[in-house]
Amino acid sequence: MAIFEGEEIFEIDPDRCTECVGHFDEPQCQMVCPVDCIPVDPERTESTAVLQQKYETLTGKSV
């Protein structure tokens, strides 16, 4: 799971986050966050193709 409870706040593991590629049409965490506090990290911008590959590696599924 990419989202986990940290010491003070929920955190996202960028190595496990696919921005919901392979699951949904848009990132679900951003849709449900009540305070709009999930910023995009400009140091970790990933293309849809890279996110799709990460999804396939993590799940063992090809779409």
PQR file of N, CA, C, O and H, with PARSE charges and radii, in Angstrom:
ATOM      1  N   MET A   1       0.845  -1.179   0.000 -0.4000 1.5000
ATOM      2  CA  MET A   1       0.000   0.000   0.000 -0.0000 2.0000
ATOM      3  C   MET A   1       0.888   1.239   0.000  0.5500 1.7000
ATOM      4  O   MET A   1       1.861   1.306   0.750 -0.5500 1.4000
ATOM      5  N   ALA A   2       0.564   2.195  -0.819 -0.4000 1.5000
ATOM      6  CA  ALA A   2       1.371   3.397  -0.956 -0.0000 2.0000
ATOM      7  C   ALA A   2       1.121   4.410   0.161  0.5500 1.7000
ATOM      8  O   ALA A   2       2.017   5.174   0.520 -0.5500 1.4000
ATOM      9  H   ALA A   2      -0.227   2.140  -1.428  0.4000 1.0000
ATOM     10  N   ILE A   3      -0.087   4.417   0.709 -0.4000 1.5000
ATOM     11  CA  ILE A   3      -0.425   5.376   1.764 -0.0000 2.0000
ATOM     12  C   ILE A   3      -0.364   4.659   3.111  0.5500 1.7000
ATOM     13  O   ILE A   3      -0.906   3.567   3.278 -0.5500 1.4000
ATOM     14  H   ILE A   3      -0.815   3.797   0.418  0.4000 1.0000
ATOM     15  N   PHE A   4       0.309   5.300   4.063 -0.4000 1.5000
ATOM     16  CA  PHE A   4       0.425   4.704   5.395 -0.0000 2.0000
ATOM     17  C   PHE A   4       0.406   5.802   6.449  0.5500 1.7000
ATOM     18  O   PHE A   4       0.667   6.971   6.163 -0.5500 1.4000
ATOM     19  H   PHE A   4       0.749   6.187   3.928  0.4000 1.0000
ATOM     20  N   GLU A   5       0.095   5.400   7.658 -0.4000 1.5000
ATOM     21  CA  GLU A   5       0.036   6.341   8.764 -0.0000 2.0000
ATOM     22  C   GLU A   5       1.438   6.599   9.291  0.5500 1.7000
ATOM     23  O   GLU A   5       2.091   5.693   9.808 -0.5500 1.4000
ATOM     24  H   GLU A   5      -0.117   4.451   7.890  0.4000 1.0000
ATOM     25  N   GLY A   6       1.896   7.838   9.158 -0.4000 1.5000
ATOM     26  CA  GLY A   6       3.193   8.236   9.689 -0.0000 2.0000
ATOM     27  C   GLY A   6       3.064   8.617  11.152  0.5500 1.7000
ATOM     28  O   GLY A   6       2.014   8.408  11.760 -0.5500 1.4000
ATOM     29  H   GLY A   6       1.365   8.573   8.738  0.4000 1.0000
ATOM     30  N   GLU A   7       4.115   9.171  11.715 -0.4000 1.5000
ATOM     31  CA  GLU A   7       4.084   9.549  13.132 -0.0000 2.0000
ATOM     32  C   GLU A   7       3.074  10.654  13.413  0.5500 1.7000
ATOM     33  O   GLU A   7       2.395  10.636  14.440 -0.5500 1.4000
ATOM     34  H   GLU A   7       4.968   9.341  11.221  0.4000 1.0000
ATOM     35  N   GLU A   8       2.976  11.620  12.494 -0.4000 1.5000
ATOM     36  CA  GLU A   8       2.065  12.744  12.712 -0.0000 2.0000
ATOM     37  C   GLU A   8       0.961  12.850  11.662  0.5500 1.7000
ATOM     38  O   GLU A   8      -0.137  13.320  11.958 -0.5500 1.4000
ATOM     39  H   GLU A   8       3.527  11.635  11.660  0.4000 1.0000
ATOM     40  N   ILE A   9       1.249  12.418  10.444 -0.4000 1.5000
ATOM     41  CA  ILE A   9       0.299  12.534   9.346 -0.0000 2.0000
ATOM     42  C   ILE A   9       0.366  11.271   8.492  0.5500 1.7000
ATOM     43  O   ILE A   9       1.284  10.464   8.639 -0.5500 1.4000
ATOM     44  H   ILE A   9       2.142  12.036  10.203  0.4000 1.0000
ATOM     45  N   PHE A  10      -0.596  11.106   7.610 -0.4000 1.5000
ATOM     46  CA  PHE A  10      -0.508  10.028   6.639 -0.0000 2.0000
ATOM     47  C   PHE A  10       0.561  10.404   5.619  0.5500 1.7000
ATOM     48  O   PHE A  10       0.727  11.575   5.280 -0.5500 1.4000
ATOM     49  H   PHE A  10      -1.342  11.761   7.491  0.4000 1.0000
ATOM     50  N   GLU A  11       1.277   9.402   5.139 -0.4000 1.5000
ATOM     51  CA  GLU A  11       2.365   9.637   4.198 -0.0000 2.0000
ATOM     52  C   GLU A  11       2.183   8.742   2.972  0.5500 1.7000
ATOM     53  O   GLU A  11       1.443   7.759   3.014 -0.5500 1.4000
ATOM     54  H   GLU A  11       1.142   8.450   5.414  0.4000 1.0000
ATOM     55  N   ILE A  12       2.859   9.091   1.889 -0.4000 1.5000
ATOM     56  CA  ILE A  12       2.790   8.330   0.644 -0.0000 2.0000
ATOM     57  C   ILE A  12       4.194   7.844   0.303  0.5500 1.7000
ATOM     58  O   ILE A  12       5.140   8.629   0.250 -0.5500 1.4000
ATOM     59  H   ILE A  12       3.460   9.890   1.855  0.4000 1.0000
ATOM     60  N   ASP A  13       4.315   6.540   0.072 -0.4000 1.5000
ATOM     61  CA  ASP A  13       5.583   5.950  -0.356 -0.0000 2.0000
ATOM     62  C   ASP A  13       5.667   6.114  -1.872  0.5500 1.7000
ATOM     63  O   ASP A  13       4.935   5.441  -2.598 -0.5500 1.4000
ATOM     64  H   ASP A  13       3.546   5.902   0.115  0.4000 1.0000
ATOM     65  N   PRO A  14       6.539   6.991  -2.366 -0.5600 1.5000
ATOM     66  CA  PRO A  14       6.593   7.238  -3.813  0.2800 2.0000
ATOM     67  C   PRO A  14       7.029   6.023  -4.621  0.5500 1.7000
ATOM     68  O   PRO A  14       6.746   5.947  -5.817 -0.5500 1.4000
ATOM     69  N   ASP A  15       7.708   5.077  -3.993 -0.4000 1.5000
ATOM     70  CA  ASP A  15       8.117   3.863  -4.704 -0.0000 2.0000
ATOM     71  C   ASP A  15       6.945   2.914  -4.926  0.5500 1.7000
ATOM     72  O   ASP A  15       7.035   2.011  -5.758 -0.5500 1.4000
ATOM     73  H   ASP A  15       7.938   5.139  -3.022  0.4000 1.0000
ATOM     74  N   ARG A  16       5.860   3.101  -4.204 -0.4000 1.5000
ATOM     75  CA  ARG A  16       4.684   2.245  -4.351 -0.0000 2.0000
ATOM     76  C   ARG A  16       3.493   2.987  -4.961  0.5500 1.7000
ATOM     77  O   ARG A  16       2.498   2.362  -5.326 -0.5500 1.4000
ATOM     78  H   ARG A  16       5.787   3.835  -3.529  0.4000 1.0000
ATOM     79  N   CYS A  17       3.585   4.298  -5.072 -0.4000 1.5000
ATOM     80  CA  CYS A  17       2.480   5.094  -5.614 -0.0000 2.0000
ATOM     81  C   CYS A  17       2.511   5.074  -7.135  0.5500 1.7000
ATOM     82  O   CYS A  17       3.528   5.399  -7.748 -0.5500 1.4000
ATOM     83  H   CYS A  17       4.394   4.806  -4.775  0.4000 1.0000
ATOM     84  N   THR A  18       1.394   4.692  -7.737 -0.4000 1.5000
ATOM     85  CA  THR A  18       1.252   4.701  -9.198 -0.0000 2.0000
ATOM     86  C   THR A  18       0.317   5.823  -9.645  0.5500 1.7000
ATOM     87  O   THR A  18      -0.085   5.881 -10.808 -0.5500 1.4000
ATOM     88  H   THR A  18       0.568   4.428  -7.239  0.4000 1.0000
ATOM     89  N   GLU A  19      -0.026   6.715  -8.711 -0.4000 1.5000
ATOM     90  CA  GLU A  19      -1.015   7.765  -8.971 -0.0000 2.0000
ATOM     91  C   GLU A  19      -2.299   7.154  -9.516  0.5500 1.7000
ATOM     92  O   GLU A  19      -3.019   7.772 -10.300 -0.5500 1.4000
ATOM     93  H   GLU A  19       0.300   6.669  -7.767  0.4000 1.0000
ATOM     94  N   CYS A  20      -2.567   5.931  -9.082 -0.4000 1.5000
ATOM     95  CA  CYS A  20      -3.754   5.134  -9.411 -0.0000 2.0000
ATOM     96  C   CYS A  20      -3.790   4.657 -10.861  0.5500 1.7000
ATOM     97  O   CYS A  20      -4.808   4.119 -11.294 -0.5500 1.4000
ATOM     98  H   CYS A  20      -1.982   5.429  -8.445  0.4000 1.0000
ATOM     99  N   VAL A  21      -2.706   4.838 -11.626 -0.4000 1.5000
ATOM    100  CA  VAL A  21      -2.636   4.279 -12.973 -0.0000 2.0000
ATOM    101  C   VAL A  21      -2.786   2.767 -12.848  0.5500 1.7000
ATOM    102  O   VAL A  21      -2.117   2.131 -12.033 -0.5500 1.4000
ATOM    103  H   VAL A  21      -1.878   5.275 -11.274  0.4000 1.0000
ATOM    104  N   GLY A  22      -3.667   2.203 -13.660 -0.4000 1.5000
ATOM    105  CA  GLY A  22      -3.955   0.778 -13.593 -0.0000 2.0000
ATOM    106  C   GLY A  22      -5.159   0.457 -12.728  0.5500 1.7000
ATOM    107  O   GLY A  22      -5.721  -0.634 -12.816 -0.5500 1.4000
ATOM    108  H   GLY A  22      -4.210   2.719 -14.322  0.4000 1.0000
ATOM    109  N   HIS A  23      -5.555   1.410 -11.892 -0.4000 1.5000
ATOM    110  CA  HIS A  23      -6.700   1.203 -10.996 -0.0000 2.0000
ATOM    111  C   HIS A  23      -7.852   2.156 -11.321  0.5500 1.7000
ATOM    112  O   HIS A  23      -8.995   1.727 -11.484 -0.5500 1.4000
ATOM    113  H   HIS A  23      -5.098   2.297 -11.821  0.4000 1.0000
ATOM    114  N   PHE A  24      -7.543   3.445 -11.411 -0.4000 1.5000
ATOM    115  CA  PHE A  24      -8.560   4.482 -11.607 -0.0000 2.0000
ATOM    116  C   PHE A  24      -8.092   5.473 -12.665  0.5500 1.7000
ATOM    117  O   PHE A  24      -6.930   5.454 -13.072 -0.5500 1.4000
ATOM    118  H   PHE A  24      -6.615   3.793 -11.278  0.4000 1.0000
ATOM    119  N   ASP A  25      -8.995   6.333 -13.107 -0.4000 1.5000
ATOM    120  CA  ASP A  25      -8.658   7.343 -14.117 -0.0000 2.0000
ATOM    121  C   ASP A  25      -7.893   8.528 -13.547  0.5500 1.7000
ATOM    122  O   ASP A  25      -7.222   9.245 -14.289 -0.5500 1.4000
ATOM    123  H   ASP A  25      -9.939   6.348 -12.777  0.4000 1.0000
ATOM    124  N   GLU A  26      -7.987   8.741 -12.242 -0.4000 1.5000
ATOM    125  CA  GLU A  26      -7.260   9.837 -11.607 -0.0000 2.0000
ATOM    126  C   GLU A  26      -6.882   9.439 -10.188  0.5500 1.7000
ATOM    127  O   GLU A  26      -7.507   8.554  -9.605 -0.5500 1.4000
ATOM    128  H   GLU A  26      -8.532   8.159 -11.640  0.4000 1.0000
ATOM    129  N   PRO A  27      -5.850  10.094  -9.621 -0.5600 1.5000
ATOM    130  CA  PRO A  27      -5.408   9.753  -8.270  0.2800 2.0000
ATOM    131  C   PRO A  27      -6.540   9.902  -7.251  0.5500 1.7000
ATOM    132  O   PRO A  27      -7.122  10.976  -7.103 -0.5500 1.4000
ATOM    133  N   GLN A  28      -6.832   8.832  -6.569 -0.4000 1.5000
ATOM    134  CA  GLN A  28      -7.939   8.833  -5.616 -0.0000 2.0000
ATOM    135  C   GLN A  28      -7.615   9.605  -4.343  0.5500 1.7000
ATOM    136  O   GLN A  28      -8.515  10.195  -3.747 -0.5500 1.4000
ATOM    137  H   GLN A  28      -6.359   7.959  -6.689  0.4000 1.0000
ATOM    138  N   CYS A  29      -6.364   9.618  -3.910 -0.4000 1.5000
ATOM    139  CA  CYS A  29      -6.021  10.326  -2.677 -0.0000 2.0000
ATOM    140  C   CYS A  29      -6.291  11.819  -2.813  0.5500 1.7000
ATOM    141  O   CYS A  29      -6.754  12.459  -1.869 -0.5500 1.4000
ATOM    142  H   CYS A  29      -5.633   9.138  -4.394  0.4000 1.0000
ATOM    143  N   GLN A  30      -6.004  12.370  -3.983 -0.4000 1.5000
ATOM    144  CA  GLN A  30      -6.263  13.789  -4.202 -0.0000 2.0000
ATOM    145  C   GLN A  30      -7.753  14.081  -4.252  0.5500 1.7000
ATOM    146  O   GLN A  30      -8.192  15.151  -3.831 -0.5500 1.4000
ATOM    147  H   GLN A  30      -5.628  11.850  -4.750  0.4000 1.0000
ATOM    148  N   MET A  31      -8.536  13.136  -4.766 -0.4000 1.5000
ATOM    149  CA  MET A  31      -9.986  13.338  -4.847 -0.0000 2.0000
ATOM    150  C   MET A  31     -10.643  13.355  -3.474  0.5500 1.7000
ATOM    151  O   MET A  31     -11.580  14.122  -3.248 -0.5500 1.4000
ATOM    152  H   MET A  31      -8.180  12.267  -5.108  0.4000 1.0000
ATOM    153  N   VAL A  32     -10.166  12.519  -2.553 -0.4000 1.5000
ATOM    154  CA  VAL A  32     -10.835  12.391  -1.265 -0.0000 2.0000
ATOM    155  C   VAL A  32     -10.196  13.206  -0.149  0.5500 1.7000
ATOM    156  O   VAL A  32     -10.766  13.299   0.938 -0.5500 1.4000
ATOM    157  H   VAL A  32      -9.405  11.896  -2.737  0.4000 1.0000
ATOM    158  N   CYS A  33      -9.039  13.794  -0.383 -0.4000 1.5000
ATOM    159  CA  CYS A  33      -8.375  14.572   0.659 -0.0000 2.0000
ATOM    160  C   CYS A  33      -9.217  15.810   0.985  0.5500 1.7000
ATOM    161  O   CYS A  33      -9.456  16.642   0.111 -0.5500 1.4000
ATOM    162  H   CYS A  33      -8.576  13.719  -1.266  0.4000 1.0000
ATOM    163  N   PRO A  34      -9.665  15.935   2.235 -0.5600 1.5000
ATOM    164  CA  PRO A  34     -10.560  17.041   2.589  0.2800 2.0000
ATOM    165  C   PRO A  34      -9.872  18.403   2.663  0.5500 1.7000
ATOM    166  O   PRO A  34     -10.553  19.427   2.707 -0.5500 1.4000
ATOM    167  N   VAL A  35      -8.550  18.439   2.676 -0.4000 1.5000
ATOM    168  CA  VAL A  35      -7.859  19.720   2.840 -0.0000 2.0000
ATOM    169  C   VAL A  35      -6.885  20.030   1.708  0.5500 1.7000
ATOM    170  O   VAL A  35      -6.062  20.937   1.831 -0.5500 1.4000
ATOM    171  H   VAL A  35      -7.996  17.607   2.640  0.4000 1.0000
ATOM    172  N   ASP A  36      -6.972  19.280   0.600 -0.4000 1.5000
ATOM    173  CA  ASP A  36      -6.145  19.554  -0.569 -0.0000 2.0000
ATOM    174  C   ASP A  36      -4.670  19.677  -0.193  0.5500 1.7000
ATOM    175  O   ASP A  36      -4.015  20.663  -0.531 -0.5500 1.4000
ATOM    176  H   ASP A  36      -7.641  18.543   0.500  0.4000 1.0000
ATOM    177  N   CYS A  37      -4.157  18.670   0.508 -0.4000 1.5000
ATOM    178  CA  CYS A  37      -2.794  18.755   1.032 -0.0000 2.0000
ATOM    179  C   CYS A  37      -1.833  17.747   0.400  0.5500 1.7000
ATOM    180  O   CYS A  37      -0.785  17.460   0.979 -0.5500 1.4000
ATOM    181  H   CYS A  37      -4.690  17.870   0.782  0.4000 1.0000
ATOM    182  N   ILE A  38      -2.164  17.210  -0.765 -0.4000 1.5000
ATOM    183  CA  ILE A  38      -1.298  16.232  -1.398 -0.0000 2.0000
ATOM    184  C   ILE A  38      -0.645  16.887  -2.616  0.5500 1.7000
ATOM    185  O   ILE A  38      -1.188  16.844  -3.719 -0.5500 1.4000
ATOM    186  H   ILE A  38      -3.015  17.444  -1.235  0.4000 1.0000
ATOM    187  N   PRO A  39       0.520  17.488  -2.404 -0.5600 1.5000
ATOM    188  CA  PRO A  39       1.186  18.173  -3.521  0.2800 2.0000
ATOM    189  C   PRO A  39       1.926  17.190  -4.420  0.5500 1.7000
ATOM    190  O   PRO A  39       2.300  16.100  -3.988 -0.5500 1.4000
ATOM    191  N   VAL A  40       2.131  17.579  -5.655 -0.4000 1.5000
ATOM    192  CA  VAL A  40       2.954  16.810  -6.576 -0.0000 2.0000
ATOM    193  C   VAL A  40       4.402  17.201  -6.300  0.5500 1.7000
ATOM    194  O   VAL A  40       4.723  18.386  -6.213 -0.5500 1.4000
ATOM    195  H   VAL A  40       1.827  18.465  -6.005  0.4000 1.0000
ATOM    196  N   ASP A  41       5.266  16.214  -6.164 -0.4000 1.5000
ATOM    197  CA  ASP A  41       6.681  16.470  -5.916 -0.0000 2.0000
ATOM    198  C   ASP A  41       7.375  16.690  -7.258  0.5500 1.7000
ATOM    199  O   ASP A  41       7.494  15.747  -8.039 -0.5500 1.4000
ATOM    200  H   ASP A  41       5.005  15.251  -6.234  0.4000 1.0000
ATOM    201  N   PRO A  42       7.836  17.904  -7.547 -0.5600 1.5000
ATOM    202  CA  PRO A  42       8.465  18.172  -8.840  0.2800 2.0000
ATOM    203  C   PRO A  42       9.746  17.365  -9.059  0.5500 1.7000
ATOM    204  O   PRO A  42      10.193  17.215 -10.196 -0.5500 1.4000
ATOM    205  N   GLU A  43      10.331  16.852  -8.003 -0.4000 1.5000
ATOM    206  CA  GLU A  43      11.532  16.030  -8.110 -0.0000 2.0000
ATOM    207  C   GLU A  43      11.212  14.588  -8.512  0.5500 1.7000
ATOM    208  O   GLU A  43      12.115  13.834  -8.874 -0.5500 1.4000
ATOM    209  H   GLU A  43       9.968  16.973  -7.079  0.4000 1.0000
ATOM    210  N   ARG A  44       9.933  14.201  -8.450 -0.4000 1.5000
ATOM    211  CA  ARG A  44       9.536  12.821  -8.749 -0.0000 2.0000
ATOM    212  C   ARG A  44       8.408  12.766  -9.771  0.5500 1.7000
ATOM    213  O   ARG A  44       7.468  11.989  -9.606 -0.5500 1.4000
ATOM    214  H   ARG A  44       9.199  14.813  -8.156  0.4000 1.0000
ATOM    215  N   THR A  45       8.485  13.567 -10.812 -0.4000 1.5000
ATOM    216  CA  THR A  45       7.481  13.530 -11.862 -0.0000 2.0000
ATOM    217  C   THR A  45       7.699  12.274 -12.698  0.5500 1.7000
ATOM    218  O   THR A  45       8.804  12.028 -13.181 -0.5500 1.4000
ATOM    219  H   THR A  45       9.249  14.198 -10.946  0.4000 1.0000
ATOM    220  N   GLU A  46       6.640  11.480 -12.867 -0.4000 1.5000
ATOM    221  CA  GLU A  46       6.722  10.233 -13.620 -0.0000 2.0000
ATOM    222  C   GLU A  46       5.664  10.230 -14.715  0.5500 1.7000
ATOM    223  O   GLU A  46       4.532  10.662 -14.496 -0.5500 1.4000
ATOM    224  H   GLU A  46       5.742  11.681 -12.474  0.4000 1.0000
ATOM    225  N   SER A  47       6.035   9.745 -15.887 -0.4000 1.5000
ATOM    226  CA  SER A  47       5.093   9.673 -17.002 -0.0000 2.0000
ATOM    227  C   SER A  47       4.069   8.567 -16.744  0.5500 1.7000
ATOM    228  O   SER A  47       4.267   7.710 -15.883 -0.5500 1.4000
ATOM    229  H   SER A  47       6.954   9.394 -16.065  0.4000 1.0000
ATOM    230  N   THR A  48       2.985   8.603 -17.497 -0.4000 1.5000
ATOM    231  CA  THR A  48       1.972   7.556 -17.386 -0.0000 2.0000
ATOM    232  C   THR A  48       2.587   6.192 -17.695  0.5500 1.7000
ATOM    233  O   THR A  48       2.247   5.201 -17.049 -0.5500 1.4000
ATOM    234  H   THR A  48       2.825   9.299 -18.196  0.4000 1.0000
ATOM    235  N   ALA A  49       3.485   6.135 -18.671 -0.4000 1.5000
ATOM    236  CA  ALA A  49       4.136   4.863 -19.020 -0.0000 2.0000
ATOM    237  C   ALA A  49       4.964   4.322 -17.858  0.5500 1.7000
ATOM    238  O   ALA A  49       4.949   3.120 -17.592 -0.5500 1.4000
ATOM    239  H   ALA A  49       3.761   6.941 -19.196  0.4000 1.0000
ATOM    240  N   VAL A  50       5.676   5.192 -17.175 -0.4000 1.5000
ATOM    241  CA  VAL A  50       6.481   4.768 -16.020 -0.0000 2.0000
ATOM    242  C   VAL A  50       5.565   4.312 -14.887  0.5500 1.7000
ATOM    243  O   VAL A  50       5.842   3.309 -14.230 -0.5500 1.4000
ATOM    244  H   VAL A  50       5.688   6.168 -17.391  0.4000 1.0000
ATOM    245  N   LEU A  51       4.483   5.039 -14.657 -0.4000 1.5000
ATOM    246  CA  LEU A  51       3.535   4.655 -13.607 -0.0000 2.0000
ATOM    247  C   LEU A  51       2.866   3.326 -13.943  0.5500 1.7000
ATOM    248  O   LEU A  51       2.636   2.507 -13.053 -0.5500 1.4000
ATOM    249  H   LEU A  51       4.258   5.854 -15.191  0.4000 1.0000
ATOM    250  N   GLN A  52       2.552   3.104 -15.231 -0.4000 1.5000
ATOM    251  CA  GLN A  52       1.960   1.837 -15.662 -0.0000 2.0000
ATOM    252  C   GLN A  52       2.934   0.687 -15.417  0.5500 1.7000
ATOM    253  O   GLN A  52       2.528  -0.378 -14.951 -0.5500 1.4000
ATOM    254  H   GLN A  52       2.739   3.769 -15.953  0.4000 1.0000
ATOM    255  N   GLN A  53       4.204   0.891 -15.724 -0.4000 1.5000
ATOM    256  CA  GLN A  53       5.213  -0.146 -15.492 -0.0000 2.0000
ATOM    257  C   GLN A  53       5.338  -0.444 -14.005  0.5500 1.7000
ATOM    258  O   GLN A  53       5.481  -1.602 -13.612 -0.5500 1.4000
ATOM    259  H   GLN A  53       4.534   1.756 -16.103  0.4000 1.0000
ATOM    260  N   LYS A  54       5.286   0.590 -13.183 -0.4000 1.5000
ATOM    261  CA  LYS A  54       5.358   0.397 -11.728 -0.0000 2.0000
ATOM    262  C   LYS A  54       4.155  -0.426 -11.253  0.5500 1.7000
ATOM    263  O   LYS A  54       4.300  -1.342 -10.443 -0.5500 1.4000
ATOM    264  H   LYS A  54       5.170   1.530 -13.503  0.4000 1.0000
ATOM    265  N   TYR A  55       2.967  -0.089 -11.769 -0.4000 1.5000
ATOM    266  CA  TYR A  55       1.754  -0.852 -11.442 -0.0000 2.0000
ATOM    267  C   TYR A  55       1.924  -2.327 -11.786  0.5500 1.7000
ATOM    268  O   TYR A  55       1.626  -3.204 -10.975 -0.5500 1.4000
ATOM    269  H   TYR A  55       2.849   0.654 -12.427  0.4000 1.0000
ATOM    270  N   GLU A  56       2.409  -2.590 -13.000 -0.4000 1.5000
ATOM    271  CA  GLU A  56       2.587  -3.971 -13.445 -0.0000 2.0000
ATOM    272  C   GLU A  56       3.617  -4.710 -12.603  0.5500 1.7000
ATOM    273  O   GLU A  56       3.441  -5.892 -12.310 -0.5500 1.4000
ATOM    274  H   GLU A  56       2.652  -1.878 -13.658  0.4000 1.0000
ATOM    275  N   THR A  57       4.684  -4.034 -12.212 -0.4000 1.5000
ATOM    276  CA  THR A  57       5.701  -4.647 -11.368 -0.0000 2.0000
ATOM    277  C   THR A  57       5.148  -4.951  -9.977  0.5500 1.7000
ATOM    278  O   THR A  57       5.381  -6.031  -9.434 -0.5500 1.4000
ATOM    279  H   THR A  57       4.828  -3.073 -12.450  0.4000 1.0000
ATOM    280  N   LEU A  58       4.417  -3.995  -9.405 -0.4000 1.5000
ATOM    281  CA  LEU A  58       3.877  -4.193  -8.054 -0.0000 2.0000
ATOM    282  C   LEU A  58       2.778  -5.235  -7.983  0.5500 1.7000
ATOM    283  O   LEU A  58       2.665  -5.953  -6.990 -0.5500 1.4000
ATOM    284  H   LEU A  58       4.228  -3.118  -9.846  0.4000 1.0000
ATOM    285  N   THR A  59       1.963  -5.325  -9.032 -0.4000 1.5000
ATOM    286  CA  THR A  59       0.811  -6.226  -8.995 -0.0000 2.0000
ATOM    287  C   THR A  59       1.009  -7.522  -9.763  0.5500 1.7000
ATOM    288  O   THR A  59       0.268  -8.484  -9.561 -0.5500 1.4000
ATOM    289  H   THR A  59       2.055  -4.742  -9.840  0.4000 1.0000
ATOM    290  N   GLY A  60       2.009  -7.554 -10.647 -0.4000 1.5000
ATOM    291  CA  GLY A  60       2.196  -8.737 -11.485 -0.0000 2.0000
ATOM    292  C   GLY A  60       1.167  -8.824 -12.586  0.5500 1.7000
ATOM    293  O   GLY A  60       1.000  -9.880 -13.197 -0.5500 1.4000
ATOM    294  H   GLY A  60       2.611  -6.773 -10.810  0.4000 1.0000
ATOM    295  N   LYS A  61       0.458  -7.710 -12.856 -0.4000 1.5000
ATOM    296  CA  LYS A  61      -0.597  -7.687 -13.879 -0.0000 2.0000
ATOM    297  C   LYS A  61      -0.212  -6.759 -15.009  0.5500 1.7000
ATOM    298  O   LYS A  61       0.403  -5.716 -14.783 -0.5500 1.4000
ATOM    299  H   LYS A  61       0.593  -6.852 -12.360  0.4000 1.0000
ATOM    300  N   SER A  62      -0.568  -7.133 -16.214 -0.4000 1.5000
ATOM    301  CA  SER A  62      -0.432  -6.255 -17.372 -0.0000 2.0000
ATOM    302  C   SER A  62      -1.817  -5.784 -17.780  0.5500 1.7000
ATOM    303  O   SER A  62      -2.786  -6.540 -17.710 -0.5500 1.4000
ATOM    304  H   SER A  62      -1.067  -7.980 -16.397  0.4000 1.0000
ATOM    305  N   VAL A  63      -1.903  -4.550 -18.199 -0.4000 1.5000
ATOM    306  CA  VAL A  63      -3.190  -4.018 -18.657 -0.0000 2.0000
ATOM    307  C   VAL A  63      -3.147  -3.831 -20.142  0.5500 1.7000
ATOM    308  O   VAL A  63      -4.129  -3.391 -20.738 -0.5500 1.4000
ATOM    309  H   VAL A  63      -1.116  -3.936 -18.256  0.4000 1.0000
TER
END
